[in-house]
Amino acid sequence: MSDPVAKTERRNPIAEALGGLGATVIGMCATVGAVAVFAVTALSHLFRPPFYGRMFARAMLEIGYLSLPVVALTAVFTGMVLALQSYTGFARFSAEGAIATVVVLSVTRELGPVLAGLMVAGRAGAAMAAELGTMRVTDQIDALGTLSTDPMKYLVAPRLLAGTLALPLLVVVADILGVMGGFIVATLKLGFNPATYLHNTLAFMQIGDVISGLVKAAVFGFLIALMGCFQGYRSRGGAEGVGAATTAAVVSASILILAFDYGLTEMFFSR
């Protein structure tokens, strides 16, 4: 008769750790594959009629217009803080004149699209996941199929297109307000000449910097809508499942924004 205690003592902790690691890796690969299939399926519906313009307009309103206040406030205060921090550091090397250049390059290249993306992920991404998750657990998505309406075409595809188009528009506003915030602090608090500050800003700002930020914003907007729709569409388990899907949508979108930001920066600015 075998002894269960002896069996427990013979368990190999290294094998168990490797097994757990392998299961985690397999699960991650399965999730990546599921997201890829979900994205390709949704994108394919954009090129096939019908196109639900009303759902697209609603998504543009929710992602773009309703996110404008939080993005605008974030951009203004980011530009103001950036000007103050730059002055504190550059004053040690008598390089205060470079503040305008640092502010405009940092906002247009990096801080504008990234911070706007993170704010929209926390607001619109969570809202999409919660809405689609609620529709899933209440069987409304299944009901669309009985009405001969493809849920991917009706619910997901318009949101992906709206996210891709709305975030660059928000970033344009964020760039303007971020530079304006730096201008306000530099001229009213730090004593810079307004004309000189504006001249330095325009002299060192290049169209490529703005375009790179807008390309980042389009990618980030797509990722936010994709993760919000993916997590909500696959939600299970009632109210608890909807909450978990909302959290997963925000976390995964934020991580993807930061990861893709590095890749896009490497593509645009590496030499």
N, C-alpha and C positions, 0 to 999 in steps of 0.2 A: 504494500500500500504506500503510495507516494506521499511525501510530506509537503504540504503547501508552503510551509515556512522555508524549507530548503529550496523550493522552486523560486521563491521571492529573492532569496539570497543570491541565486545564480543569475539573476537578471543583469544584463550588461548595460551600464549607464551610458557608455559611449555609443553603443548601437541605438539605444533609445533616443539620444540626442541627435544623432545623424538621421534617424528615421523622422523625428519631428521637423528637423531642418528640411529634409527632402519633401515632406508633406507641405510645408510652408511654400517652398519654391514651386512645387507643382500647382498649388492653389493660386499663387500669384500669376503663373503662366496662363492658367485657365481663365483668370479674371481679365488679363490683358487680351487674350484671344476673344473673350466675350465682348469686351468693349470695342475691339476692332471690328468684329462682325456687326455689332449694333450700329457703329458709326457708318460703315459702308452701306448697310441696309437703309439707314435714314437718308444718307446723301443720295442714294440711287433714286429715292422718291422725289427729290427736288427736280429731276430732269424728266419726270413723267407726269402727265396731267392726271387728275386736276390739281391745281394749286389753290390752297385755302388762304386767300389774301386777308380775310378777316382775322384768322388766327395769327398770321404773320404781323399784321398791324397791332394786334393786342400784345404780342410778344415784344415788339419794338417799344411799345409804350411802357411795359413793365420793366424791361431790361434797361432801356435807354433813359426815357424821361423821368421815371420814378427813382432811378438811381442817381440822377443828376445832383441833388442836394448833397448827398454824402460824398460823392466824388469831388464836387467843387470845394467843400470845406476841407477835405483831406489835402487837395492840391494846394490851396492857399496857405494853410499852416505848414505844409511841407516846404514850400518855397521860402517862407519866413524863417523857419528853423534852419534851413540849409544856408541862408545868407548869414545868420548869426554864427553858426558853427564855422563856416568858412572864414569869416572875419576873425574869429578867435584863433584859428590855426594860422592863417596867412599873416596876421599881424606880427607874429614872431619872426617872420622872414621878410618883413616889409614888402609883401606881395598882395596888398589889399586890392589892387587894381584887377586882380584875376577873379574876384568874386562874381562879377557878372557872367564871365565865361563859365565858371564852375556851375552856377545856378542853371543857366540855360541848357548846358550840355547834360547835366545830371537829370533835369526834369524831362527833357525831350527824349533822351536815349533810354533812360532806365526808370526813374521814379514815377514818371507819369503813367506809363503803361502798367507797370508792376503794381503800384498802389491802387490804381483804378481797378485792375483786375481782381485784386484781393478784396476790395470793397464790394464789387459787383458779385463776386463769388459768395461772400457772406450774406448778401441781400437777395439778389435775383436767383443765384444758384440754389440756395436753400428754399426759396419760394417755389421754384420749379419742382424740386424733389418732393416737397411736401404736397403740392397739388397733384402731381402724377401718382405719388404714393397713396394718397387718399382715394383717388379714382381707382387705383388697382385693388386696394383692400375692400372697397365697396362695390367691386365688380362693374364699375362704369366703363373701364377699358374693354372688358369682355363684351359688354353690351354694344359697343361701337361696331364690333364685328357682326353682330346680328342685324345691324342696320346697313350692312354692306359698306362700311367706312373703315378703311385701313387705319388703325391707331398710329402706326409709325408715320404715315403721311399726314394725318390730321393733327397729331399732338407733338411729334418729335421734330420732323423736318422743318416746320416753320420756326420753331425755337432755335434750331441750330443756325439757320440763316439769319435770324434776327440777332442772335448773340454775336455772330461774325461781323455784322454790319454796325451794330449799335455801339460796341465798345470802342472802335476807332473814333467815332463821333464824340464819345465821352472823353477820350484821351486828348482830342483837339482842345476841348474846353479845359481839361486839366492842365495841359501845357501852358495855355494862355494865363490861367489863374495862378499856376505855380510860379511862372516868371514874374507875374504882377506882385505876388506876395513877396518875392525876393526884392523887387524894386521898391516896394513900400518900406520894408525894413531898412534897406540900404540908404534910401534918401531921407526918411524921416527920423530914423534912430541913429544910423551910423554916419550921417553927414555927407553922403556922396552927392556929387552934382548930378541932377536928373538927366541932363543932356549927355553927359559923359557916360553914365551908366547905360542909357539906351543905345548909345553908339557902340559901346563894347559888346552889348548883347547881340545887336544885329550884325556886327562885324565878324563875330566868331560862330554864329549860328549858321549851319549849312543845311540845305534841303535834305541831304542824305540822313542827317540826324533825325529830322522829323519823320521822314519816310520809314526809317528803321523802327522807330517807336510805334508808328501806325501799323506796320506789319506785325510787330509783336502783339499789339492790341487785338488785331483780327484773329490771330492764333489763340490768344488767351480767351477771347470771347467764345470761340468755337469750343474750347476745352471746358469752359464753365457751363455752357449749355449742354454739352455732351454728358458731363458727369452728373449734372442735375437731372437730366432726362433718364440717363441709364440707371442711376440709383433709385429714382422714383418709380420707373417702369418695372423694375424687378423687385419692388418692395413686397414683403410678405409679413404676416403676423400681426395684423391690426394696428392699433395706435402705436404700440411699441416698435413695430417694424417701420412705420412711417418716421418716427423720431430717429431711429437708427439710420435710415436711408438719408434723411436730411443732414445728419452729422457727417456721414460718409461722403456725401456730395460736396460739402464745404471743405472737408479735410483733403479729399483726393484732388479737387480742383486747385486748391492752394498749393499743394505739393507739385502738381503738374505745371502750374504757372512758374514756379521757381525753377523747376528742372528745365523746362523749355526755354526759359529766359536765358539760362546759361548757354544752351545750345544755339539759340538765335544770336546771342551776343558774339559767340565764337564765330559764327558764320559771317556776320556783318563786319566785325571789327578786328578779326585776327589778321595778322600779316605774315 
